[in-house]
Amino acid sequence: MRIVVDHNLCEGNGRCVEAAPGIFELRDDDRSYVLEERPPASLRGKVELAARLCPRQAIRVLDE
């Protein structure tokens, strides 16, 4: 799996950081960034939760 954040949509709500700390972080520009683009499969549940919680649907989880 690979995680992608669309910075044109991201508003920096931080819900992804709450759902999956260590995978996402908010930076000074109030946007979410992926710290681990290809996390282990064991974290898939947290990553998918983060994507669902994003109010702007800025997070995509791609199967590769």
MARGU-460866 format. One record per residue (C-alpha): x, y, z. Coordinates in pm, 1 decimal. Example, Ala and Ser with C-alpha at 12.3 -4.5 7.8 and 13.67 -1.06 7.14 Angstrom:
// residues 2
east | north | up
1230.0 | -450.0 | 780.0
1367.0 | -106.0 | 714.0
This chain:
// residues 64
east | north | up
0.0 | 0.0 | 0.0
106.7 | 357.0 | -65.8
-38.1 | 674.0 | 89.4
-88.0 | 997.5 | -102.7
-206.6 | 1333.2 | 36.1
-348.7 | 1585.7 | -209.3
-221.0 | 1918.6 | -76.5
-467.6 | 2105.9 | -296.9
-747.6 | 1954.8 | -85.8
-582.4 | 1928.5 | 257.1
-697.7 | 2190.0 | 509.8
-479.2 | 2072.1 | 797.6
-763.7 | 1949.9 | 1017.3
-527.4 | 1697.3 | 1174.2
-770.8 | 1409.1 | 1195.6
-523.6 | 1187.9 | 1012.2
-256.8 | 1261.6 | 1272.7
-499.9 | 1165.4 | 1548.5
-590.7 | 838.8 | 1372.1
-241.3 | 740.6 | 1260.8
34.2 | 924.0 | 1449.6
375.4 | 836.8 | 1315.7
232.8 | 801.8 | 964.9
106.8 | 1159.5 | 923.7
218.5 | 1493.4 | 1064.5
95.8 | 1852.7 | 1038.4
358.5 | 2106.5 | 944.2
385.9 | 2482.9 | 975.2
202.1 | 2531.2 | 645.8
-109.2 | 2367.4 | 802.5
-96.1 | 2069.6 | 569.0
-68.4 | 1702.4 | 644.0
239.6 | 1514.6 | 529.3
304.3 | 1142.8 | 504.4
601.0 | 1033.5 | 712.9
593.7 | 673.9 | 594.9
464.0 | 653.0 | 238.6
461.2 | 271.2 | 239.1
375.8 | 162.3 | 593.7
355.4 | -202.5 | 695.2
30.4 | -387.4 | 631.3
-26.7 | -407.5 | 1006.7
-104.2 | -32.1 | 1005.0
-356.2 | -51.1 | 721.5
-654.6 | -15.2 | 956.5
-520.0 | 309.3 | 1102.4
-431.6 | 446.0 | 759.9
-776.2 | 366.7 | 619.8
-938.6 | 525.6 | 925.8
-730.9 | 839.8 | 868.8
-847.8 | 850.9 | 506.6
-1213.5 | 809.2 | 608.7
-1188.3 | 1078.9 | 877.2
-1040.2 | 1336.6 | 640.6
-1316.5 | 1596.1 | 591.2
-1180.8 | 1695.0 | 248.8
-1105.4 | 1340.9 | 124.8
-744.5 | 1448.4 | 65.4
-591.9 | 1109.8 | 156.1
-577.9 | 816.4 | -80.6
-461.3 | 466.5 | 1.6
-333.2 | 293.0 | -310.0
-278.0 | -79.6 | -342.9
50.2 | -154.1 | -514.0
